[in-house]
Amino acid sequence: MIIENNPKELAAMKEFHKGNRSEGLKLQEEFAAQFREEYKDKDHCPCKKACRYHGNCKECVAIHRAHQEHVPNCMRPMLNKKLRLLSELTEHTLANEIEPPKEVLRKDL
């Protein structure tokens, strides 16, 4: 089962956008049920960083919400994709103004 860009969840969102909430909820629950079954005994976390909270989304997200400095590693690709689209509006010149912290520059993450 794939999580990112899952076809069933994408179909659910299409239904929500069309105003068909009941079909969207049905598809979303099918995705969630499949996820629960598929990952009940295996790791679903895409994060490569060794962390005490690896795979424990509830606590990980709570920690990030609490300190509000950055988002969990697993959400960065999704957010970067959205930010990249916005950055196109200024021909990505924002990239010239950003110096990522040393931790982000490591390739082993």
N, CA, C and O atoms as a Tinker XYZ file with bonds, in Angstrom:
   436  protein
     1  N      0.837000   -1.191000    0.000000    73     2
     2  CA     0.000000    0.000000    0.000000    64     1     3
     3  C      0.874000    1.244000    0.000000    63     2     4     5
     4  O      1.829000    1.337000    0.771000    81     3
     5  N      0.557000    2.181000   -0.845000    73     3     6
     6  CA     1.246000    3.463000   -0.810000    64     5     7
     7  C      0.412000    4.443000    0.013000    63     6     8     9
     8  O     -0.817000    4.369000    0.023000    81     7
     9  N      1.076000    5.339000    0.686000    73     7    10
    10  CA     0.368000    6.348000    1.474000    64     9    11
    11  C      0.338000    7.663000    0.693000    63    10    12    13
    12  O     -0.734000    8.205000    0.424000    81    11
    13  N      1.516000    8.173000    0.330000    73    11    14
    14  CA     1.571000    9.430000   -0.405000    64    13    15
    15  C      0.881000    9.273000   -1.757000    63    14    16    17
    16  O      1.148000    8.325000   -2.496000    81    15
    17  N      0.003000   10.200000   -2.067000    73    15    18
    18  CA    -0.751000   10.195000   -3.333000    64    17    19
    19  C     -1.530000    8.901000   -3.536000    63    18    20    21
    20  O     -1.613000    8.395000   -4.655000    81    19
    21  N     -2.092000    8.371000   -2.474000    73    19    22
    22  CA    -2.873000    7.144000   -2.564000    64    21    23
    23  C     -4.102000    7.380000   -3.448000    63    22    24    25
    24  O     -4.847000    8.334000   -3.221000    81    23
    25  N     -4.323000    6.522000   -4.453000    73    23    26
    26  CA    -5.441000    6.727000   -5.390000    64    25    27
    27  C     -6.818000    6.804000   -4.709000    63    26    28    29
    28  O     -7.660000    7.609000   -5.104000    81    27
    29  N     -7.040000    5.981000   -3.704000    73    27    30
    30  CA    -8.342000    5.998000   -3.025000    64    29    31
    31  C     -8.541000    7.311000   -2.281000    63    30    32    33
    32  O     -9.633000    7.878000   -2.309000    81    31
    33  N     -7.511000    7.793000   -1.626000    73    31    34
    34  CA    -7.629000    9.049000   -0.892000    64    33    35
    35  C     -7.723000   10.231000   -1.852000    63    34    36    37
    36  O     -8.419000   11.206000   -1.564000    81    35
    37  N     -7.033000   10.158000   -2.986000    73    35    38
    38  CA    -7.174000   11.217000   -4.002000    64    37    39
    39  C     -8.604000   11.249000   -4.536000    63    38    40    41
    40  O     -9.162000   12.323000   -4.761000    81    39
    41  N     -9.197000   10.069000   -4.740000    73    39    42
    42  CA   -10.588000    9.989000   -5.200000    64    41    43
    43  C    -11.526000   10.557000   -4.131000    63    42    44    45
    44  O    -12.507000   11.226000   -4.456000    81    43
    45  N    -11.223000   10.289000   -2.861000    73    43    46
    46  CA   -12.039000   10.833000   -1.773000    64    45    47
    47  C    -12.019000   12.357000   -1.808000    63    46    48    49
    48  O    -13.058000   13.000000   -1.657000    81    47
    49  N    -10.841000   12.930000   -2.005000    73    47    50
    50  CA   -10.735000   14.388000   -2.035000    64    49    51
    51  C    -11.489000   14.972000   -3.224000    63    50    52    53
    52  O    -12.080000   16.045000   -3.108000    81    51
    53  N    -11.477000   14.288000   -4.357000    73    51    54
    54  CA   -12.256000   14.753000   -5.515000    64    53    55
    55  C    -13.733000   14.812000   -5.166000    63    54    56    57
    56  O    -14.426000   15.765000   -5.521000    81    55
    57  N    -14.215000   13.784000   -4.465000    73    55    58
    58  CA   -15.617000   13.760000   -4.063000    64    57    59
    59  C    -15.930000   14.889000   -3.087000    63    58    60    61
    60  O    -16.975000   15.530000   -3.204000    81    59
    61  N    -15.049000   15.140000   -2.133000    73    59    62
    62  CA   -15.246000   16.253000   -1.201000    64    61    63
    63  C    -15.336000   17.572000   -1.970000    63    62    64    65
    64  O    -16.214000   18.391000   -1.700000    81    63
    65  N    -14.428000   17.773000   -2.925000    73    63    66
    66  CA   -14.408000   19.022000   -3.696000    64    65    67
    67  C    -15.660000   19.184000   -4.547000    63    66    68    69
    68  O    -16.086000   20.307000   -4.817000    81    67
    69  N    -16.244000   18.086000   -4.966000    73    67    70
    70  CA   -17.494000   18.135000   -5.741000    64    69    71
    71  C    -18.704000   18.342000   -4.835000    63    70    72    73
    72  O    -19.822000   18.520000   -5.319000    81    71
    73  N    -18.482000   18.319000   -3.534000    73    71    74
    74  CA   -19.582000   18.490000   -2.593000    64    73    75
    75  C    -20.250000   17.184000   -2.191000    63    74    76    77
    76  O    -21.272000   17.185000   -1.505000    81    75
    77  N    -19.666000   16.067000   -2.621000    73    75    78
    78  CA   -20.227000   14.755000   -2.313000    64    77    79
    79  C    -19.561000   14.213000   -1.054000    63    78    80    81
    80  O    -18.731000   13.305000   -1.112000    81    79
    81  N    -19.938000   14.782000    0.071000    73    79    82
    82  CA   -19.300000   14.448000    1.351000    64    81    83
    83  C    -19.457000   12.982000    1.728000    63    82    84    85
    84  O    -18.505000   12.366000    2.207000    81    83
    85  N    -20.632000   12.417000    1.523000    73    83    86
    86  CA   -20.849000   11.027000    1.947000    64    85    87
    87  C    -19.941000   10.064000    1.174000    63    86    88    89
    88  O    -19.383000    9.139000    1.763000    81    87
    89  N    -19.790000   10.272000   -0.128000    73    87    90
    90  CA   -18.894000    9.402000   -0.909000    64    89    91
    91  C    -17.434000    9.639000   -0.506000    63    90    92    93
    92  O    -16.649000    8.695000   -0.419000    81    91
    93  N    -17.079000   10.899000   -0.262000    73    91    94
    94  CA   -15.729000   11.213000    0.187000    64    93    95
    95  C    -15.405000   10.520000    1.500000    63    94    96    97
    96  O    -14.328000    9.947000    1.658000    81    95
    97  N    -16.339000   10.574000    2.437000    73    95    98
    98  CA   -16.125000    9.917000    3.735000    64    97    99
    99  C    -16.037000    8.401000    3.584000    63    98   100   101
   100  O    -15.244000    7.753000    4.268000    81    99
   101  N    -16.835000    7.843000    2.707000    73    99   102
   102  CA   -16.802000    6.391000    2.469000    64   101   103
   103  C    -15.429000    5.972000    1.936000    63   102   104   105
   104  O    -14.828000    5.016000    2.428000    81   103
   105  N    -14.944000    6.698000    0.927000    73   103   106
   106  CA   -13.630000    6.378000    0.354000    64   105   107
   107  C    -12.523000    6.602000    1.374000    63   106   108   109
   108  O    -11.573000    5.822000    1.446000    81   107
   109  N    -12.642000    7.662000    2.160000    73   107   110
   110  CA   -11.627000    7.954000    3.167000    64   109   111
   111  C    -11.573000    6.844000    4.215000    63   110   112   113
   112  O    -10.487000    6.448000    4.639000    81   111
   113  N    -12.714000    6.348000    4.627000    73   111   114
   114  CA   -12.727000    5.257000    5.606000    64   113   115
   115  C    -12.162000    3.979000    4.999000    63   114   116   117
   116  O    -11.507000    3.206000    5.698000    81   115
   117  N    -12.403000    3.745000    3.715000    73   115   118
   118  CA   -11.807000    2.579000    3.048000    64   117   119
   119  C    -10.281000    2.682000    3.072000    63   118   120   121
   120  O     -9.588000    1.699000    3.333000    81   119
   121  N     -9.768000    3.883000    2.797000    73   119   122
   122  CA    -8.316000    4.111000    2.866000    64   121   123
   123  C     -7.813000    3.851000    4.285000    63   122   124   125
   124  O     -6.826000    3.140000    4.474000    81   123
   125  N     -8.493000    4.428000    5.286000    73   123   126
   126  CA    -8.062000    4.279000    6.680000    64   125   127
   127  C     -8.105000    2.819000    7.116000    63   126   128   129
   128  O     -7.203000    2.352000    7.811000    81   127
   129  N     -9.143000    2.101000    6.713000    73   127   130
   130  CA    -9.252000    0.681000    7.074000    64   129   131
   131  C     -8.123000   -0.122000    6.439000    63   130   132   133
   132  O     -7.531000   -0.990000    7.081000    81   131
   133  N     -7.829000    0.168000    5.181000    73   131   134
   134  CA    -6.737000   -0.523000    4.496000    64   133   135
   135  C     -5.404000   -0.193000    5.179000    63   134   136   137
   136  O     -4.558000   -1.068000    5.362000    81   135
   137  N     -5.230000    1.074000    5.552000    73   135   138
   138  CA    -4.010000    1.489000    6.250000    64   137   139
   139  C     -3.868000    0.739000    7.575000    63   138   140   141
   140  O     -2.806000    0.195000    7.880000    81   139
   141  N     -4.948000    0.717000    8.356000    73   139   142
   142  CA    -4.891000    0.027000    9.657000    64   141   143
   143  C     -4.497000   -1.435000    9.483000    63   142   144   145
   144  O     -3.673000   -1.947000   10.241000    81   143
   145  N     -5.062000   -2.096000    8.516000    73   143   146
   146  CA    -4.762000   -3.514000    8.285000    64   145   147
   147  C     -3.322000   -3.705000    7.799000    63   146   148   149
   148  O     -2.589000   -4.550000    8.315000    81   147
   149  N     -2.935000   -2.922000    6.819000    73   147   150
   150  CA    -1.607000   -3.065000    6.207000    64   149   151
   151  C     -0.479000   -2.769000    7.188000    63   150   152   153
   152  O      0.546000   -3.450000    7.189000    81   151
   153  N     -0.674000   -1.749000    8.026000    73   151   154
   154  CA     0.417000   -1.287000    8.883000    64   153   155
   155  C      0.241000   -1.631000   10.351000    63   154   156   157
   156  O      0.906000   -1.033000   11.197000    81   155
   157  N     -0.631000   -2.575000   10.681000    73   155   158
   158  CA    -0.813000   -2.900000   12.097000    64   157   159
   159  C      0.441000   -3.523000   12.704000    63   158   160   161
   160  O      0.659000   -3.418000   13.911000    81   159
   161  N      1.259000   -4.164000   11.886000    73   159   162
   162  CA     2.458000   -4.830000   12.399000    64   161   163
   163  C      3.751000   -4.394000   11.712000    63   162   164   165
   164  O      4.782000   -5.049000   11.862000    81   163
   165  N      3.703000   -3.300000   10.963000    73   163   166
   166  CA     4.941000   -2.855000   10.318000    64   165   167
   167  C      5.044000   -1.334000   10.324000    63   166   168   169
   168  O      4.068000   -0.630000   10.583000    81   167
   169  N      6.219000   -0.856000   10.040000    73   167   170
   170  CA     6.542000    0.562000   10.107000    64   169   171
   171  C      5.945000    1.311000    8.912000    63   170   172   173
   172  O      6.100000    0.882000    7.768000    81   171
   173  N      5.281000    2.402000    9.173000    73   171   174
   174  CA     4.708000    3.235000    8.118000    64   173   175
   175  C      5.408000    4.578000    8.010000    63   174   176   177
   176  O      5.135000    5.345000    7.086000    81   175
   177  N      6.299000    4.871000    8.931000    73   175   178
   178  CA     6.922000    6.194000    9.002000    64   177   179
   179  C      8.035000    6.338000    7.968000    63   178   180   181
   180  O      8.974000    5.542000    7.966000    81   179
   181  N      7.947000    7.346000    7.083000    73   179   182
   182  CA     8.978000    7.526000    6.063000    64   181   183
   183  C     10.210000    8.280000    6.568000    63   182   184   185
   184  O     11.193000    8.422000    5.841000    81   183
   185  N     10.160000    8.754000    7.788000    73   183   186
   186  CA    11.257000    9.543000    8.338000    64   185   187
   187  C     12.515000    8.685000    8.458000    63   186   188   189
   188  O     12.467000    7.563000    8.963000    81   187
   189  N     13.628000    9.219000    7.993000    73   187   190
   190  CA    14.905000    8.506000    8.042000    64   189   191
   191  C     15.720000    8.883000    9.278000    63   190   192   193
   192  O     16.773000    8.301000    9.535000    81   191
   193  N     15.232000    9.854000   10.035000    73   191   194
   194  CA    15.964000   10.328000   11.197000    64   193   195
   195  C     15.690000    9.432000   12.404000    63   194   196   197
   196  O     14.536000    9.129000   12.707000    81   195
   197  N     16.736000    9.016000   13.080000    73   195   198
   198  CA    16.577000    8.220000   14.299000    64   197   199
   199  C     15.921000    9.110000   15.347000    63   198   200   201
   200  O     16.449000   10.163000   15.706000    81   199
   201  N     14.778000    8.677000   15.825000    73   199   202
   202  CA    14.008000    9.518000   16.733000    64   201   203
   203  C     13.212000    8.637000   17.677000    63   202   204   205
   204  O     12.704000    7.590000   17.274000    81   203
   205  N     13.103000    9.042000   18.891000    73   203   206
   206  CA    12.334000    8.295000   19.892000    64   205   207
   207  C     10.870000    8.163000   19.486000    63   206   208   209
   208  O     10.202000    7.218000   19.905000    81   207
   209  N     10.358000    9.089000   18.683000    73   207   210
   210  CA     8.944000    9.118000   18.323000    64   209   211
   211  C      8.667000    8.550000   16.930000    63   210   212   213
   212  O      7.565000    8.704000   16.402000    81   211
   213  N      9.664000    7.898000   16.337000    73   211   214
   214  CA     9.511000    7.321000   14.990000    64   213   215
   215  C      8.287000    6.399000   14.962000    63   214   216   217
   216  O      8.181000    5.464000   15.756000    81   215
   217  N      7.370000    6.679000   14.036000    73   215   218
   218  CA     6.177000    5.863000   13.887000    64   217   219
   219  C      5.045000    6.205000   14.838000    63   218   220   221
   220  O      3.951000    5.655000   14.716000    81   219
   221  N      5.287000    7.097000   15.775000    73   219   222
   222  CA     4.263000    7.495000   16.733000    64   221   223
   223  C      3.769000    8.892000   16.333000    63   222   224   225
   224  O      4.125000    9.891000   16.958000    81   223
   225  N      2.952000    8.940000   15.294000    73   223   226
   226  CA     2.510000   10.209000   14.707000    64   225   227
   227  C      1.820000   11.116000   15.725000    63   226   228   229
   228  O      2.024000   12.330000   15.726000    81   227
   229  N      1.022000   10.532000   16.567000    73   227   230
   230  CA     0.256000   11.325000   17.522000    64   229   231
   231  C      1.175000   12.164000   18.421000    63   230   232   233
   232  O      0.969000   13.367000   18.580000    81   231
   233  N      2.171000   11.528000   18.993000    73   231   234
   234  CA     3.095000   12.259000   19.869000    64   233   235
   235  C      4.021000   13.169000   19.067000    63   234   236   237
   236  O      4.317000   14.286000   19.490000    81   235
   237  N      4.477000   12.693000   17.912000    73   235   238
   238  CA     5.373000   13.496000   17.065000    64   237   239
   239  C      4.699000   14.807000   16.665000    63   238   240   241
   240  O      5.280000   15.882000   16.819000    81   239
   241  N      3.487000   14.716000   16.158000    73   239   242
   242  CA     2.769000   15.921000   15.732000    64   241   243
   243  C      2.482000   16.825000   16.923000    63   242   244   245
   244  O      2.578000   18.046000   16.799000    81   243
   245  N      2.131000   16.255000   18.074000    73   243   246
   246  CA     1.883000   17.066000   19.267000    64   245   247
   247  C      3.127000   17.847000   19.658000    63   246   248   249
   248  O      3.031000   19.019000   20.023000    81   247
   249  N      4.279000   17.223000   19.590000    73   247   250
   250  CA     5.542000   17.894000   19.928000    64   249   251
   251  C      5.790000   19.061000   18.977000    63   250   252   253
   252  O      6.142000   20.159000   19.409000    81   251
   253  N      5.603000   18.815000   17.677000    73   251   254
   254  CA     5.830000   19.883000   16.685000    64   253   255
   255  C      4.807000   21.005000   16.825000    63   254   256   257
   256  O      5.142000   22.176000   16.642000    81   255
   257  N      3.562000   20.658000   17.148000    73   255   258
   258  CA     2.559000   21.693000   17.394000    64   257   259
   259  C      2.931000   22.513000   18.623000    63   258   260   261
   260  O      2.699000   23.721000   18.663000    81   259
   261  N      3.505000   21.859000   19.618000    73   259   262
   262  CA     3.846000   22.535000   20.865000    64   261   263
   263  C      5.000000   23.525000   20.685000    63   262   264   265
   264  O      4.919000   24.661000   21.152000    81   263
   265  N      6.071000   23.101000   20.012000    73   263   266
   266  CA     7.213000   24.026000   19.891000    64   265   267
   267  C      7.091000   24.965000   18.710000    63   266   268   269
   268  O      7.712000   26.028000   18.723000    81   267
   269  N      6.320000   24.625000   17.692000    73   267   270
   270  CA     5.994000   25.486000   16.556000    64   269   271
   271  C      7.197000   26.065000   15.822000    63   270   272   273
   272  O      7.117000   27.171000   15.288000    81   271
   273  N      8.303000   25.338000   15.788000    73   271   274
   274  CA     9.468000   25.826000   15.059000    64   273   275
   275  C      9.575000   25.253000   13.662000    63   274   276   277
   276  O     10.071000   25.927000   12.758000    81   275
   277  N      9.125000   24.034000   13.464000    73   275   278
   278  CA     9.185000   23.398000   12.150000    64   277   279
   279  C      8.178000   22.261000   12.107000    63   278   280   281
   280  O      7.519000   21.971000   13.105000    81   279
   281  N      8.058000   21.626000   10.965000    73   279   282
   282  CA     7.083000   20.533000   10.819000    64   281   283
   283  C      7.813000   19.191000   10.861000    63   282   284   285
   284  O      9.022000   19.134000   10.638000    81   283
   285  N      7.084000   18.121000   11.144000    73   283   286
   286  CA     7.706000   16.794000   11.149000    64   285   287
   287  C      8.370000   16.483000    9.800000    63   286   288   289
   288  O      7.899000   16.922000    8.751000    81   287
   289  N      9.451000   15.732000    9.845000    73   287   290
   290  CA    10.196000   15.387000    8.629000    64   289   291
   291  C      9.312000   14.743000    7.569000    63   290   292   293
   292  O      9.504000   14.988000    6.377000    81   291
   293  N      8.358000   13.932000    7.976000    73   291   294
   294  CA     7.519000   13.224000    7.016000    64   293   295
   295  C      6.606000   14.161000    6.227000    63   294   296   297
   296  O      6.130000   13.796000    5.152000    81   295
   297  N      6.358000   15.355000    6.743000    73   295   298
   298  CA     5.477000   16.298000    6.050000    64   297   299
   299  C      6.230000   17.278000    5.167000    63   298   300   301
   300  O      5.618000   18.008000    4.388000    81   299
   301  N      7.534000   17.303000    5.279000    73   299   302
   302  CA     8.321000   18.275000    4.521000    64   301   303
   303  C      8.205000   18.110000    3.017000    63   302   304   305
   304  O      8.037000   19.118000    2.330000    81   303
   305  N      8.285000   16.896000    2.452000    73   303   306
   306  CA     8.147000   16.789000    0.987000    64   305   307
   307  C      6.814000   17.332000    0.478000    63   306   308   309
   308  O      6.776000   17.993000   -0.560000    81   307
   309  N      5.735000   17.066000    1.184000    73   307   310
   310  CA     4.423000   17.559000    0.777000    64   309   311
   311  C      4.382000   19.089000    0.833000    63   310   312   313
   312  O      3.909000   19.732000   -0.104000    81   311
   313  N      4.869000   19.663000    1.916000    73   311   314
   314  CA     4.865000   21.118000    2.040000    64   313   315
   315  C      5.813000   21.765000    1.043000    63   314   316   317
   316  O      5.489000   22.803000    0.467000    81   315
   317  N      6.984000   21.163000    0.833000    73   315   318
   318  CA     7.929000   21.711000   -0.137000    64   317   319
   319  C      7.337000   21.727000   -1.544000    63   318   320   321
   320  O      7.584000   22.654000   -2.315000    81   319
   321  N      6.562000   20.705000   -1.873000    73   319   322
   322  CA     5.911000   20.659000   -3.187000    64   321   323
   323  C      4.957000   21.850000   -3.341000    63   322   324   325
   324  O      4.923000   22.495000   -4.389000    81   323
   325  N      4.194000   22.130000   -2.301000    73   323   326
   326  CA     3.258000   23.265000   -2.331000    64   325   327
   327  C      4.013000   24.596000   -2.373000    63   326   328   329
   328  O      3.641000   25.503000   -3.117000    81   327
   329  N      5.074000   24.706000   -1.570000    73   327   330
   330  CA     5.854000   25.947000   -1.542000    64   329   331
   331  C      6.574000   26.189000   -2.864000    63   330   332   333
   332  O      6.731000   27.333000   -3.291000    81   331
   333  N      7.008000   25.114000   -3.506000    73   331   334
   334  CA     7.675000   25.238000   -4.797000    64   333   335
   335  C      6.740000   25.896000   -5.819000    63   334   336   337
   336  O      7.170000   26.730000   -6.616000    81   335
   337  N      5.469000   25.515000   -5.785000    73   335   338
   338  CA     4.490000   26.127000   -6.695000    64   337   339
   339  C      4.359000   27.628000   -6.435000    63   338   340   341
   340  O      4.298000   28.423000   -7.373000    81   339
   341  N      4.317000   28.008000   -5.166000    73   339   342
   342  CA     4.244000   29.428000   -4.835000    64   341   343
   343  C      5.521000   30.160000   -5.232000    63   342   344   345
   344  O      5.477000   31.300000   -5.694000    81   343
   345  N      6.651000   29.496000   -5.047000    73   343   346
   346  CA     7.937000   30.100000   -5.364000    64   345   347
   347  C      8.082000   30.407000   -6.857000    63   346   348   349
   348  O      8.840000   31.297000   -7.243000    81   347
   349  N      7.354000   29.667000   -7.688000    73   347   350
   350  CA     7.393000   29.928000   -9.131000    64   349   351
   351  C      6.913000   31.343000   -9.455000    63   350   352   353
   352  O      7.308000   31.913000  -10.472000    81   351
   353  N      6.067000   31.908000   -8.603000    73   351   354
   354  CA     5.544000   33.252000   -8.843000    64   353   355
   355  C      6.645000   34.298000   -8.859000    63   354   356   357
   356  O      6.488000   35.356000   -9.468000    81   355
   357  N      7.766000   34.010000   -8.190000    73   355   358
   358  CA     8.893000   34.957000   -8.183000    64   357   359
   359  C     10.140000   34.331000   -8.801000    63   358   360   361
   360  O     11.268000   34.660000   -8.434000    81   359
   361  N      9.908000   33.416000   -9.754000    73   359   362
   362  CA    11.006000   32.719000  -10.432000    64   361   363
   363  C     11.993000   32.100000   -9.438000    63   362   364   365
   364  O     13.197000   32.068000   -9.689000    81   363
   365  N     11.487000   31.622000   -8.341000    73   363   366
   366  CA    12.247000   30.938000   -7.290000    64   365   367
   367  C     13.371000   31.802000   -6.703000    63   366   368   369
   368  O     14.346000   31.266000   -6.177000    81   367
   369  N     13.246000   33.123000   -6.789000    73   367   370
   370  CA    14.292000   33.989000   -6.240000    64   369   371
   371  C     14.367000   33.913000   -4.720000    63   370   372   373
   372  O     15.375000   34.305000   -4.134000    81   371
   373  N     13.328000   33.420000   -4.080000    73   371   374
   374  CA    13.370000   33.243000   -2.629000    64   373   375
   375  C     14.515000   32.314000   -2.232000    63   374   376   377
   376  O     15.096000   32.464000   -1.157000    81   375
   377  N     14.835000   31.367000   -3.087000    73   375   378
   378  CA    15.920000   30.423000   -2.795000    64   377   379
   379  C     17.244000   31.144000   -2.562000    63   378   380   381
   380  O     18.095000   30.653000   -1.821000    81   379
   381  N     17.421000   32.290000   -3.180000    73   379   382
   382  CA    18.658000   33.060000   -2.999000    64   381   383
   383  C     18.726000   33.727000   -1.630000    63   382   384   385
   384  O     19.792000   34.167000   -1.199000    81   383
   385  N     17.599000   33.798000   -0.959000    73   383   386
   386  CA    17.538000   34.474000    0.336000    64   385   387
   387  C     17.526000   33.515000    1.515000    63   386   388   389
   388  O     17.475000   33.948000    2.666000    81   387
   389  N     17.574000   32.204000    1.235000    73   387   390
   390  CA    17.434000   31.209000    2.299000    64   389   391
   391  C     18.729000   30.443000    2.506000    63   390   392   393
   392  O     19.322000   29.943000    1.551000    81   391
   393  N     19.162000   30.354000    3.750000    73   391   394
   394  CA    20.294000   29.507000    4.114000    64   393   395
   395  C     19.773000   28.493000    5.123000    63   394   396   397
   396  O     19.505000   28.842000    6.273000    81   395
   397  N     19.628000   27.231000    4.698000    73   395   398
   398  CA    19.096000   26.242000    5.638000    64   397   399
   399  C     20.082000   25.963000    6.764000    63   398   400   401
   400  O     21.292000   26.089000    6.575000    81   399
   401  N     19.573000   25.586000    7.934000    73   399   402
   402  CA    20.469000   25.234000    9.039000    64   401   403
   403  C     21.291000   23.997000    8.701000    63   402   404   405
   404  O     20.904000   23.205000    7.842000    81   403
   405  N     22.400000   23.836000    9.359000    73   403   406
   406  CA    23.315000   22.720000    9.088000    64   405   407
   407  C     22.604000   21.372000    9.153000    63   406   408   409
   408  O     22.884000   20.491000    8.340000    81   407
   409  N     21.700000   21.198000   10.098000    73   407   410
   410  CA    21.004000   19.927000   10.252000    64   409   411
   411  C     20.265000   19.536000    8.968000    63   410   412   413
   412  O     20.246000   18.362000    8.598000    81   411
   413  N     19.672000   20.493000    8.302000    73   411   414
   414  CA    18.893000   20.224000    7.079000    64   413   415
   415  C     19.817000   19.895000    5.913000    63   414   416   417
   416  O     19.419000   19.191000    4.985000    81   415
   417  N     21.040000   20.395000    5.954000    73   415   418
   418  CA    21.975000   20.184000    4.845000    64   417   419
   419  C     22.538000   18.764000    4.790000    63   418   420   421
   420  O     23.072000   18.346000    3.763000    81   419
   421  N     22.419000   18.028000    5.889000    73   419   422
   422  CA    22.948000   16.665000    5.894000    64   421   423
   423  C     22.186000   15.799000    4.900000    63   422   424   425
   424  O     20.957000   15.853000    4.846000    81   423
   425  N     22.893000   15.013000    4.127000    73   423   426
   426  CA    22.262000   14.161000    3.114000    64   425   427
   427  C     21.818000   12.821000    3.676000    63   426   428   429
   428  O     21.117000   12.076000    2.991000    81   427
   429  N     22.205000   12.493000    4.900000    73   427   430
   430  CA    21.875000   11.180000    5.453000    64   429   431
   431  C     20.473000   11.107000    6.048000    63   430   432   433
   432  O     20.104000   10.072000    6.602000    81   431
   433  N     19.692000   12.160000    5.952000    73   431   434
   434  CA    18.320000   12.142000    6.506000    64   433   435
   435  C     17.356000   11.488000    5.545000    63   434   436
   436  O     16.166000   11.384000    5.840000    81   435
